[in-house]
Amino acid sequence: MQKLTLARSLLTASVLLSSYSALADTFPVTVTDVAGRTITLDKEPQNIALSTGRVFPLLEIIYQQKAADHLVAWRDDMRVSAPSMYANYIKDFPQLKDVLSIGKIKSGEFDAERFINMKRKPDLFVIDISNIKLAQDKGLIKKLDNAGIKVLTIDFRENPLENTVLSVTSLATALGQKQRGENYAKYYQKHIKALADGVASLPKSERNKKVFIERAAGYRDSCCRTFAGGNMGAYIPFLNAINIADKPLKGAITGQMSIESVITYQPDVYIMQTTGWVDKEGNPKAGIPFGYAPLNTAAIHKATKDIMDRSWLKAVNAYQTKNVYSIYMPFYNSPYNVVAMEYFAKWIHPEQFKDLDPLKTFEEMNLRFANRKATGIFGQDNFKALQK
């Protein structure tokens, strides 16, 4: 079912792309976003706002070195929740330090009047799908529309396999950069197809491995928040494996499992979704501080040791067979999420995907679509990391 849904999604994206081809870079343009909302833009938007800063790579794919010039407001979450990413982007886009910070819609911190009356008023507000229903229910969408600010929904975190391509192509079309969206879609679909083909030829012994994702590993002392039907949890059935959170979470995208239940299910592969969080002053707070280079390898080693030394973890089958890994958490809300899928594929099916190079994919996507060099550590074998 997962494969059928994915195939349907990719086909839908292709059809939509075809329908847009006659409207390349001409306005007005009408697009349908991942929430099924149709918006019409009478002229090419210039000023863009983001409901979350961590999706800035999306603008980079569309505008390259001019991405920051178009960004007029964002939520200041990249700085504390993805500090290596923030440091890397500030190096290339120092003007990001001065971008107006906006509040979170979910928590009621978003100030609509201030947003509408900004000196550089946004033409387009890009909202994550998790906020769109609330924004509609609160009347925010209507209010913004009356003020001449269009809203477009994206989604990399709830249903990434279904919505990633359309999120990029719909925004690219809305911004008059349809071809850039098509280029991204072709690359992304090629890599997804390679994964699907590899999975289709798995030997029987490699199918249905049990996998567990620990959400935000290290952020809190307690364990175990996880994903089931969405976010990175969606990668697991696509890779012909079993997410042990599916049954206990009963269809929810995310939720909590007890340590005892994780041990009872005995996953074959244990993946920690983590990064190095900092406080508002920039001081290290929690997590494994890997991600964009340059990196502090000593700090990564210490944090990995601390998180691997949790006594209960040693009772998990994946620990005993040395199949414990860490994935860079910001991929859970990124147009570069195929990199995380490739890491998952290598870890769950190491022999089948032994030639896969996710870091090369990440570097290539940055160079090809963003026209910038970026590297780092975005996935690690925790046992091998401890040997360094």
C-alpha positions as a Markdown table, in Angstrom:
| # | Residue | x | y | z |
|---|---|---|---|---|
| 1 | Met | 0.0 | 0.0 | 0.0 |
| 2 | Gln | 2.9 | 2.3 | 0.8 |
| 3 | Lys | 4.4 | 1.8 | -2.6 |
| 4 | Leu | 1.1 | 2.3 | -4.3 |
| 5 | Thr | 0.5 | 5.5 | -2.4 |
| 6 | Leu | 4.0 | 6.7 | -3.3 |
| 7 | Ala | 3.6 | 5.9 | -7.0 |
| 8 | Arg | 0.3 | 7.7 | -7.0 |
| 9 | Ser | 1.8 | 10.7 | -5.4 |
| 10 | Leu | 4.7 | 10.9 | -7.8 |
| 11 | Leu | 2.3 | 10.5 | -10.7 |
| 12 | Thr | 0.1 | 13.2 | -9.4 |
| 13 | Ala | 3.2 | 15.5 | -9.1 |
| 14 | Ser | 4.1 | 14.7 | -12.7 |
| 15 | Val | 0.7 | 15.5 | -13.9 |
| 16 | Leu | 0.6 | 18.7 | -12.1 |
| 17 | Leu | 4.0 | 19.6 | -13.5 |
| 18 | Ser | 2.8 | 18.9 | -17.0 |
| 19 | Ser | -0.2 | 21.1 | -16.4 |
| 20 | Tyr | 2.0 | 23.9 | -15.3 |
| 21 | Ser | 4.3 | 23.7 | -18.2 |
| 22 | Ala | 2.2 | 26.0 | -20.4 |
| 23 | Leu | 2.4 | 28.6 | -17.7 |
| 24 | Ala | 6.1 | 28.7 | -17.2 |
| 25 | Asp | 7.2 | 31.9 | -15.5 |
| 26 | Thr | 4.1 | 33.9 | -16.6 |
| 27 | Phe | 1.6 | 35.5 | -14.3 |
| 28 | Pro | -1.1 | 35.2 | -13.1 |
| 29 | Val | -0.4 | 31.6 | -12.1 |
| 30 | Thr | -2.6 | 29.2 | -10.1 |
| 31 | Val | -1.2 | 26.3 | -8.1 |
| 32 | Thr | -2.6 | 23.7 | -5.8 |
| 33 | Asp | -0.6 | 23.0 | -2.7 |
| 34 | Val | -0.2 | 19.8 | -0.6 |
| 35 | Ala | -3.2 | 20.8 | 1.6 |
| 36 | Gly | -5.4 | 20.8 | -1.6 |
| 37 | Arg | -5.7 | 24.6 | -1.4 |
| 38 | Thr | -5.7 | 26.5 | -4.7 |
| 39 | Ile | -4.1 | 29.9 | -4.8 |
| 40 | Thr | -3.7 | 32.4 | -7.6 |
| 41 | Leu | -0.8 | 34.8 | -7.8 |
| 42 | Asp | -1.4 | 37.8 | -10.0 |
| 43 | Lys | 2.3 | 38.8 | -10.1 |
| 44 | Glu | 5.6 | 37.2 | -9.2 |
| 45 | Pro | 6.1 | 37.2 | -5.4 |
| 46 | Gln | 9.3 | 38.9 | -4.2 |
| 47 | Asn | 9.0 | 38.9 | -0.5 |
| 48 | Ile | 8.7 | 35.5 | 1.2 |
| 49 | Ala | 8.0 | 34.5 | 4.8 |
| 50 | Leu | 8.6 | 31.0 | 6.3 |
| 51 | Ser | 6.6 | 29.6 | 9.2 |
| 52 | Thr | 9.8 | 27.6 | 10.2 |
| 53 | Gly | 13.4 | 28.6 | 9.5 |
| 54 | Arg | 14.6 | 25.1 | 9.0 |
| 55 | Val | 13.0 | 24.9 | 5.6 |
| 56 | Phe | 15.3 | 27.7 | 4.3 |
| 57 | Pro | 17.0 | 25.2 | 2.0 |
| 58 | Leu | 13.7 | 25.2 | 0.1 |
| 59 | Leu | 14.2 | 28.8 | -0.9 |
| 60 | Glu | 17.8 | 28.0 | -1.7 |
| 61 | Ile | 16.7 | 25.4 | -4.2 |
| 62 | Ile | 14.6 | 28.0 | -6.0 |
| 63 | Tyr | 16.8 | 31.2 | -5.6 |
| 64 | Gln | 20.3 | 29.9 | -5.0 |
| 65 | Gln | 22.6 | 32.7 | -3.8 |
| 66 | Lys | 19.6 | 35.2 | -3.9 |
| 67 | Ala | 17.5 | 33.1 | -1.4 |
| 68 | Ala | 18.2 | 35.3 | 1.6 |
| 69 | Asp | 17.4 | 38.5 | -0.4 |
| 70 | His | 13.8 | 37.2 | -0.8 |
| 71 | Leu | 13.3 | 36.1 | 2.8 |
| 72 | Val | 11.6 | 38.9 | 4.9 |
| 73 | Ala | 10.4 | 36.9 | 7.9 |
| 74 | Trp | 10.9 | 33.5 | 9.5 |
| 75 | Arg | 10.6 | 31.7 | 12.8 |
| 76 | Asp | 13.9 | 31.7 | 14.7 |
| 77 | Asp | 14.0 | 27.9 | 15.1 |
| 78 | Met | 17.1 | 27.0 | 13.0 |
| 79 | Arg | 19.4 | 28.8 | 15.4 |
| 80 | Val | 18.6 | 26.7 | 18.4 |
| 81 | Ser | 17.3 | 23.5 | 16.9 |
| 82 | Ala | 19.8 | 23.1 | 14.1 |
| 83 | Pro | 22.8 | 25.2 | 15.2 |
| 84 | Ser | 25.4 | 23.6 | 12.8 |
| 85 | Met | 23.0 | 24.3 | 9.9 |
| 86 | Tyr | 22.5 | 27.9 | 11.1 |
| 87 | Ala | 26.2 | 28.5 | 11.4 |
| 88 | Asn | 26.8 | 27.1 | 7.9 |
| 89 | Tyr | 24.1 | 29.3 | 6.4 |
| 90 | Ile | 25.1 | 32.4 | 8.3 |
| 91 | Lys | 28.6 | 32.0 | 6.8 |
| 92 | Asp | 27.2 | 32.2 | 3.3 |
| 93 | Phe | 24.1 | 34.4 | 4.0 |
| 94 | Pro | 25.1 | 36.8 | 6.8 |
| 95 | Gln | 22.0 | 38.9 | 6.2 |
| 96 | Leu | 19.9 | 36.1 | 7.7 |
| 97 | Lys | 20.9 | 37.4 | 11.1 |
| 98 | Asp | 18.7 | 40.4 | 10.5 |
| 99 | Val | 15.6 | 38.7 | 9.1 |
| 100 | Leu | 12.5 | 39.5 | 11.2 |
| 101 | Ser | 11.6 | 36.7 | 13.6 |
| 102 | Ile | 7.9 | 35.7 | 13.8 |
| 103 | Gly | 6.1 | 33.6 | 16.4 |
| 104 | Lys | 4.8 | 30.1 | 16.2 |
| 105 | Ile | 1.2 | 29.8 | 15.0 |
| 106 | Lys | 0.5 | 26.7 | 17.0 |
| 107 | Ser | 1.5 | 28.3 | 20.3 |
| 108 | Gly | -0.4 | 31.5 | 19.6 |
| 109 | Glu | 2.8 | 33.6 | 19.4 |
| 110 | Phe | 2.2 | 34.7 | 15.8 |
| 111 | Asp | 1.3 | 38.4 | 15.6 |
| 112 | Ala | -0.8 | 38.9 | 12.5 |
| 113 | Glu | -1.0 | 42.7 | 12.7 |
| 114 | Arg | 2.7 | 43.0 | 13.0 |
| 115 | Phe | 3.2 | 40.6 | 10.2 |
| 116 | Ile | 0.8 | 42.5 | 7.9 |
| 117 | Asn | 2.3 | 45.8 | 8.7 |
| 118 | Met | 5.9 | 44.9 | 8.1 |
| 119 | Lys | 8.0 | 47.4 | 6.2 |
| 120 | Arg | 8.7 | 44.7 | 3.6 |
| 121 | Lys | 5.3 | 43.1 | 3.6 |
| 122 | Pro | 5.4 | 39.4 | 2.5 |
| 123 | Asp | 3.8 | 38.6 | -0.8 |
| 124 | Leu | 3.7 | 34.9 | 0.1 |
| 125 | Phe | 3.7 | 33.1 | 3.4 |
| 126 | Val | 4.9 | 29.4 | 3.3 |
| 127 | Ile | 3.3 | 27.5 | 6.1 |
| 128 | Asp | 4.0 | 24.0 | 7.3 |
| 129 | Ile | 1.0 | 21.6 | 6.9 |
| 130 | Ser | 0.9 | 21.1 | 10.7 |
| 131 | Asn | -0.2 | 24.8 | 11.0 |
| 132 | Ile | -2.6 | 25.2 | 8.1 |
| 133 | Lys | -5.8 | 23.9 | 9.7 |
| 134 | Leu | -5.3 | 26.0 | 12.8 |
| 135 | Ala | -4.5 | 29.0 | 10.7 |
| 136 | Gln | -7.8 | 28.4 | 8.7 |
| 137 | Asp | -9.8 | 27.8 | 11.9 |
| 138 | Lys | -8.5 | 31.0 | 13.5 |
| 139 | Gly | -9.3 | 33.0 | 10.4 |
| 140 | Leu | -5.7 | 33.8 | 9.9 |
| 141 | Ile | -5.6 | 32.7 | 6.2 |
| 142 | Lys | -8.6 | 35.0 | 5.4 |
| 143 | Lys | -7.0 | 37.9 | 7.2 |
| 144 | Leu | -3.7 | 37.5 | 5.4 |
| 145 | Asp | -5.5 | 37.1 | 2.1 |
| 146 | Asn | -7.5 | 40.3 | 2.7 |
| 147 | Ala | -4.1 | 42.0 | 3.3 |
| 148 | Gly | -2.8 | 40.7 | -0.1 |
| 149 | Ile | -0.6 | 38.0 | 1.4 |
| 150 | Lys | -1.0 | 34.6 | -0.2 |
| 151 | Val | -0.4 | 31.4 | 1.8 |
| 152 | Leu | 1.0 | 28.2 | 0.4 |
| 153 | Thr | 1.3 | 24.9 | 2.3 |
| 154 | Ile | 4.3 | 22.6 | 2.3 |
| 155 | Asp | 5.0 | 19.3 | 4.0 |
| 156 | Phe | 8.2 | 17.4 | 4.5 |
| 157 | Arg | 7.3 | 16.1 | 8.0 |
| 158 | Glu | 3.9 | 14.5 | 8.1 |
| 159 | Asn | 3.8 | 12.6 | 4.8 |
| 160 | Pro | 7.2 | 13.1 | 3.3 |
| 161 | Leu | 7.0 | 10.4 | 0.7 |
| 162 | Glu | 3.7 | 11.8 | -0.7 |
| 163 | Asn | 4.3 | 15.5 | -0.3 |
| 164 | Thr | 7.9 | 16.4 | -0.8 |
| 165 | Val | 8.0 | 16.7 | -4.5 |
| 166 | Leu | 4.7 | 18.6 | -4.7 |
| 167 | Ser | 5.9 | 20.9 | -1.9 |
| 168 | Val | 8.9 | 22.0 | -4.0 |
| 169 | Thr | 7.2 | 22.1 | -7.4 |
| 170 | Ser | 4.2 | 24.0 | -6.2 |
| 171 | Leu | 6.3 | 26.6 | -4.5 |
| 172 | Ala | 8.7 | 26.9 | -7.5 |
| 173 | Thr | 5.8 | 27.4 | -9.8 |
| 174 | Ala | 4.2 | 30.0 | -7.5 |
| 175 | Leu | 7.5 | 31.9 | -7.5 |
| 176 | Gly | 7.9 | 31.8 | -11.3 |
| 177 | Gln | 10.7 | 29.3 | -11.1 |
| 178 | Lys | 8.9 | 26.2 | -12.5 |
| 179 | Gln | 12.0 | 24.7 | -14.2 |
| 180 | Arg | 13.9 | 24.6 | -11.0 |
| 181 | Gly | 11.1 | 22.7 | -9.4 |
| 182 | Glu | 11.1 | 20.2 | -12.3 |
| 183 | Asn | 14.9 | 19.7 | -12.0 |
| 184 | Tyr | 14.6 | 18.9 | -8.4 |
| 185 | Ala | 11.6 | 16.6 | -9.0 |
| 186 | Lys | 13.5 | 14.6 | -11.6 |
| 187 | Tyr | 16.5 | 14.2 | -9.3 |
| 188 | Tyr | 14.4 | 13.3 | -6.2 |
| 189 | Gln | 12.3 | 10.8 | -8.1 |
| 190 | Lys | 15.4 | 9.1 | -9.6 |
| 191 | His | 16.8 | 8.5 | -6.1 |
| 192 | Ile | 13.4 | 7.3 | -4.8 |
| 193 | Lys | 13.1 | 4.9 | -7.7 |
| 194 | Ala | 16.6 | 3.5 | -7.0 |
| 195 | Leu | 15.6 | 2.8 | -3.4 |
| 196 | Ala | 12.3 | 1.2 | -4.5 |
| 197 | Asp | 14.1 | -1.0 | -7.1 |
| 198 | Gly | 16.7 | -2.1 | -4.4 |
| 199 | Val | 13.9 | -2.9 | -2.0 |
| 200 | Ala | 12.0 | -4.9 | -4.7 |
| 201 | Ser | 14.9 | -7.2 | -5.2 |
| 202 | Leu | 15.6 | -7.9 | -1.5 |
| 203 | Pro | 16.2 | -11.5 | -0.6 |
| 204 | Lys | 13.5 | -13.0 | 1.6 |
| 205 | Ser | 15.8 | -13.0 | 4.6 |
| 206 | Glu | 16.3 | -9.3 | 4.4 |
| 207 | Arg | 12.6 | -8.4 | 4.5 |
| 208 | Asn | 10.5 | -7.3 | 7.5 |
| 209 | Lys | 13.3 | -6.4 | 9.8 |
| 210 | Lys | 12.1 | -4.6 | 12.9 |
| 211 | Val | 13.1 | -1.0 | 13.3 |
| 212 | Phe | 12.7 | 1.6 | 16.0 |
| 213 | Ile | 13.2 | 5.4 | 15.7 |
| 214 | Glu | 13.9 | 7.3 | 18.9 |
| 215 | Arg | 12.7 | 10.8 | 18.3 |
| 216 | Ala | 14.9 | 13.7 | 19.5 |
| 217 | Ala | 17.3 | 11.3 | 21.2 |
| 218 | Gly | 19.1 | 13.0 | 24.0 |
| 219 | Tyr | 16.8 | 16.1 | 24.1 |
| 220 | Arg | 15.3 | 14.8 | 27.3 |
| 221 | Asp | 16.5 | 12.2 | 29.9 |
| 222 | Ser | 13.4 | 10.1 | 29.3 |
| 223 | Cys | 12.7 | 7.7 | 26.5 |
| 224 | Cys | 11.1 | 7.0 | 24.1 |
| 225 | Arg | 9.2 | 9.4 | 21.8 |
| 226 | Thr | 8.9 | 8.0 | 18.3 |
| 227 | Phe | 7.2 | 8.1 | 14.9 |
| 228 | Ala | 4.8 | 5.6 | 13.4 |
| 229 | Gly | 2.7 | 6.5 | 10.3 |
| 230 | Gly | 4.4 | 9.7 | 9.3 |
| 231 | Asn | 7.7 | 11.7 | 9.4 |
| 232 | Met | 10.7 | 9.4 | 9.3 |
| 233 | Gly | 8.5 | 6.6 | 10.4 |
| 234 | Ala | 7.1 | 6.6 | 6.8 |
| 235 | Tyr | 10.5 | 5.6 | 5.5 |
| 236 | Ile | 10.4 | 2.2 | 7.2 |
| 237 | Pro | 7.6 | 0.4 | 5.4 |
| 238 | Phe | 8.8 | 1.9 | 2.1 |
| 239 | Leu | 12.1 | 0.1 | 2.8 |
| 240 | Asn | 10.2 | -3.2 | 3.4 |
| 241 | Ala | 10.8 | -3.2 | 7.2 |
| 242 | Ile | 8.5 | -3.1 | 10.2 |
| 243 | Asn | 8.2 | -0.1 | 12.4 |
| 244 | Ile | 7.7 | -1.5 | 15.9 |
| 245 | Ala | 5.8 | 1.7 | 16.8 |
| 246 | Asp | 2.9 | 1.0 | 14.3 |
| 247 | Lys | 0.8 | -1.1 | 16.7 |
| 248 | Pro | 1.3 | 0.7 | 19.9 |
| 249 | Leu | 0.7 | 4.2 | 18.4 |
| 250 | Lys | -2.4 | 2.9 | 16.5 |
| 251 | Gly | -1.9 | 5.0 | 13.4 |
| 252 | Ala | -0.7 | 8.2 | 15.0 |
| 253 | Ile | 2.1 | 10.1 | 13.3 |
| 254 | Thr | 4.0 | 10.4 | 16.6 |
| 255 | Gly | 3.7 | 9.3 | 20.2 |
| 256 | Gln | 5.4 | 7.7 | 23.2 |
| 257 | Met | 6.6 | 4.2 | 23.8 |
| 258 | Ser | 7.9 | 3.0 | 27.1 |
| 259 | Ile | 11.4 | 1.6 | 27.5 |
| 260 | Glu | 9.9 | -1.7 | 28.5 |
| 261 | Ser | 7.8 | -1.9 | 25.3 |
| 262 | Val | 10.9 | -1.1 | 23.1 |
| 263 | Ile | 12.8 | -3.9 | 24.8 |
| 264 | Thr | 9.8 | -6.3 | 24.4 |
| 265 | Tyr | 9.6 | -5.6 | 20.7 |
| 266 | Gln | 13.4 | -6.1 | 20.3 |
| 267 | Pro | 14.1 | -4.1 | 17.1 |
| 268 | Asp | 16.8 | -5.3 | 14.8 |
| 269 | Val | 17.8 | -1.8 | 13.9 |
| 270 | Tyr | 17.7 | 1.2 | 16.3 |
| 271 | Ile | 17.9 | 4.7 | 14.8 |
| 272 | Met | 18.3 | 7.8 | 17.0 |
| 273 | Gln | 17.0 | 11.0 | 15.4 |
| 274 | Thr | 19.1 | 13.7 | 17.0 |
| 275 | Thr | 21.2 | 16.8 | 16.6 |
| 276 | Gly | 23.1 | 19.2 | 18.9 |
| 277 | Trp | 20.5 | 21.6 | 20.4 |
| 278 | Val | 21.7 | 24.8 | 22.0 |
| 279 | Asp | 19.9 | 27.3 | 24.3 |
| 280 | Lys | 19.0 | 30.8 | 23.3 |
| 281 | Glu | 22.5 | 32.1 | 24.2 |
| 282 | Gly | 24.0 | 29.4 | 21.9 |
| 283 | Asn | 25.3 | 27.2 | 24.7 |
| 284 | Pro | 25.3 | 23.4 | 24.0 |
| 285 | Lys | 22.2 | 21.9 | 25.6 |
| 286 | Ala | 21.6 | 18.3 | 24.5 |
| 287 | Gly | 21.9 | 15.8 | 21.7 |
| 288 | Ile | 24.7 | 14.6 | 19.4 |
| 289 | Pro | 26.2 | 17.8 | 17.8 |
| 290 | Phe | 26.7 | 16.5 | 14.3 |
| 291 | Gly | 25.4 | 18.0 | 11.1 |
| 292 | Tyr | 27.1 | 20.7 | 8.9 |
| 293 | Ala | 30.8 | 21.1 | 9.0 |
| 294 | Pro | 32.9 | 22.4 | 10.7 |
| 295 | Leu | 32.2 | 20.0 | 13.6 |
| 296 | Asn | 33.6 | 19.3 | 17.1 |
| 297 | Thr | 34.5 | 15.6 | 16.8 |
| 298 | Ala | 35.4 | 15.4 | 20.5 |
| 299 | Ala | 31.9 | 16.7 | 21.5 |
| 300 | Ile | 30.2 | 14.3 | 19.1 |
| 301 | His | 32.2 | 11.4 | 20.6 |
| 302 | Lys | 31.3 | 12.4 | 24.2 |
| 303 | Ala | 27.6 | 12.9 | 23.4 |
| 304 | Thr | 27.4 | 9.6 | 21.5 |
| 305 | Lys | 29.0 | 7.8 | 24.5 |
| 306 | Asp | 26.6 | 9.4 | 26.9 |
| 307 | Ile | 23.5 | 8.4 | 24.9 |
| 308 | Met | 24.8 | 4.9 | 24.2 |
| 309 | Asp | 25.6 | 4.4 | 27.9 |
| 310 | Arg | 22.0 | 4.4 | 29.0 |
| 311 | Ser | 21.8 | 1.1 | 30.8 |
| 312 | Trp | 18.5 | -0.1 | 29.5 |
| 313 | Leu | 19.7 | 0.2 | 25.9 |
| 314 | Lys | 22.1 | -2.7 | 26.4 |
| 315 | Ala | 19.0 | -5.0 | 26.7 |
| 316 | Val | 17.9 | -4.1 | 23.1 |
| 317 | Asn | 18.7 | -6.7 | 20.4 |
| 318 | Ala | 19.9 | -3.9 | 18.0 |
| 319 | Tyr | 22.5 | -2.8 | 20.6 |
| 320 | Gln | 23.7 | -6.4 | 21.1 |
| 321 | Thr | 24.2 | -6.8 | 17.4 |
| 322 | Lys | 25.7 | -3.3 | 17.0 |
| 323 | Asn | 23.0 | -2.0 | 14.8 |
| 324 | Val | 22.5 | 1.4 | 16.5 |
| 325 | Tyr | 22.7 | 4.5 | 14.3 |
| 326 | Ser | 22.0 | 8.3 | 14.5 |
| 327 | Ile | 20.4 | 10.4 | 11.8 |
| 328 | Tyr | 20.6 | 14.2 | 11.5 |
| 329 | Met | 17.2 | 15.3 | 12.9 |
| 330 | Pro | 16.5 | 18.4 | 10.7 |
| 331 | Phe | 16.1 | 16.1 | 7.7 |
| 332 | Tyr | 12.7 | 15.4 | 9.1 |
| 333 | Asn | 11.5 | 18.8 | 7.8 |
| 334 | Ser | 13.7 | 19.3 | 4.7 |
| 335 | Pro | 13.6 | 19.0 | 0.9 |
| 336 | Tyr | 16.8 | 17.0 | 1.3 |
| 337 | Asn | 15.0 | 14.2 | 3.2 |
| 338 | Val | 16.0 | 11.6 | 0.6 |
| 339 | Val | 19.4 | 11.7 | 2.1 |
| 340 | Ala | 17.9 | 10.4 | 5.4 |
| 341 | Met | 16.0 | 7.7 | 3.5 |
| 342 | Glu | 19.3 | 6.6 | 1.9 |
| 343 | Tyr | 20.9 | 6.3 | 5.3 |
| 344 | Phe | 18.0 | 4.3 | 6.6 |
| 345 | Ala | 18.3 | 2.0 | 3.5 |
| 346 | Lys | 22.0 | 1.4 | 4.2 |
| 347 | Trp | 21.5 | 0.7 | 7.9 |
| 348 | Ile | 18.4 | -1.6 | 7.4 |
| 349 | His | 19.7 | -3.5 | 4.4 |
| 350 | Pro | 23.5 | -3.0 | 4.4 |
| 351 | Glu | 24.4 | -5.6 | 1.8 |
| 352 | Gln | 21.7 | -4.5 | -0.7 |
| 353 | Phe | 22.6 | -0.9 | -0.5 |
| 354 | Lys | 26.4 | -1.2 | 0.2 |
| 355 | Asp | 27.2 | 1.1 | -2.7 |
| 356 | Leu | 24.8 | 3.8 | -1.7 |
| 357 | Asp | 26.5 | 7.0 | -0.6 |
| 358 | Pro | 24.1 | 9.4 | 1.2 |
| 359 | Leu | 26.7 | 12.0 | 2.0 |
| 360 | Lys | 27.5 | 12.2 | -1.7 |
| 361 | Thr | 23.8 | 12.7 | -2.4 |
| 362 | Phe | 23.6 | 15.5 | 0.2 |
| 363 | Glu | 26.7 | 17.2 | -1.3 |
| 364 | Glu | 25.5 | 16.8 | -4.8 |
| 365 | Met | 22.0 | 18.2 | -4.0 |
| 366 | Asn | 23.5 | 21.2 | -2.4 |
| 367 | Leu | 25.9 | 21.8 | -5.3 |
| 368 | Arg | 23.3 | 21.1 | -8.1 |
| 369 | Phe | 20.3 | 22.9 | -6.7 |
| 370 | Ala | 21.7 | 25.4 | -4.2 |
| 371 | Asn | 25.0 | 26.1 | -6.1 |
| 372 | Arg | 26.9 | 25.9 | -2.8 |
| 373 | Lys | 29.3 | 23.4 | -1.2 |
| 374 | Ala | 28.1 | 21.8 | 2.0 |
| 375 | Thr | 29.3 | 18.7 | 3.8 |
| 376 | Gly | 29.5 | 17.3 | 7.3 |
| 377 | Ile | 28.2 | 14.3 | 9.3 |
| 378 | Phe | 24.5 | 13.6 | 8.8 |
| 379 | Gly | 24.4 | 9.9 | 9.7 |
| 380 | Gln | 26.6 | 7.7 | 11.9 |
| 381 | Asp | 27.1 | 4.2 | 13.1 |
| 382 | Asn | 27.2 | 4.8 | 16.8 |
| 383 | Phe | 29.5 | 1.9 | 17.6 |
| 384 | Lys | 32.0 | 3.0 | 14.9 |
| 385 | Ala | 31.7 | 6.6 | 16.1 |
| 386 | Leu | 32.8 | 5.5 | 19.6 |
| 387 | Gln | 35.9 | 3.8 | 18.1 |
| 388 | Lys | 37.2 | 7.1 | 16.7 |
